[in-house]
């Protein structure tokens, strides 16, 4: 299981990467593995201001549908449109081309509530 040390994580299995006040968000390798083959990603929150823990979309796998939760508050400024036609990218490269949204953070201080790689690994193993 891949858990990059340069990212932050949530207990809901999202990862987040900060670059100044913009955060890139996706689901972890553990999450995609648990879901199985992802067949559809639905994100309709572009330009929406969401609070931490709000649902920003959903992922549909062969056997289940799972909500996606915001790790931080902010405005969704970009959605990974490649996932519309190729949702399997999330299975193939969850930390790279399988990212889901980019968010302009309203309250970067919330990042203190996120897990580092070591804490996330302890959660899932």
Buried (B, 14 or more C-beta within 10 A) or exposed (E): EEBBEEBBBBBBBBBBBBEEEBBBBBBBBBBBBBBEEBEEBBBEBEEEEBEBBBEBBBBBBEEEEBEBBBBBBBBBEBBBEEBEEBBBBBBEBBBEBBBBBBBBBBEBEBBEEBBEBEEBBEBBE
